[in-house]
Amino acid sequence: MNKLIFTHDCNIGIEIIDSQHQLLFAIANKLFSIQYPQEQNDKVLFLLEHLLNNMTIHFRTEEQILLKYDFPAYTKHKQEHAEILLQIQKALQCSDCMSKLLQNLDVLLNKWIKDHILTEDKAFSNWAKSTGLIKKK
Ligand SMILES: [Fe+2]
């Protein structure tokens, strides 16, 4: 599976968010490094729980910042976070959901992490830069 690469365009411009994003990339890449995920359930479960815990912490941090800056699309962004967490929680609780998740692990991790950063988080970053709340780099 292809690894997630933290490219320059993934930078949001807020240090804590960027560091937490890099940690999520690292955990996702650990999952990608499992050669036969269907046969290594324990390892997959451990890393998915680890990802879920870190995403929960990260989303909370991000939501506090969005709220502090009074980001207009806060509610929509928060809902998207909740949906991502729900999909991981579901997979951890039901084996059918887990096998579907494993079949699409590549697509899902890209969607939950990199695509979310490049669309939703970036929309916040661009807005915050345009209003002068964070520095343009
Ligand atoms: Fe986000």
Residues whose N, C-alpha, C, O or C-beta is under 5 A from the ligand:
A	BS01	LIG	E62 D121
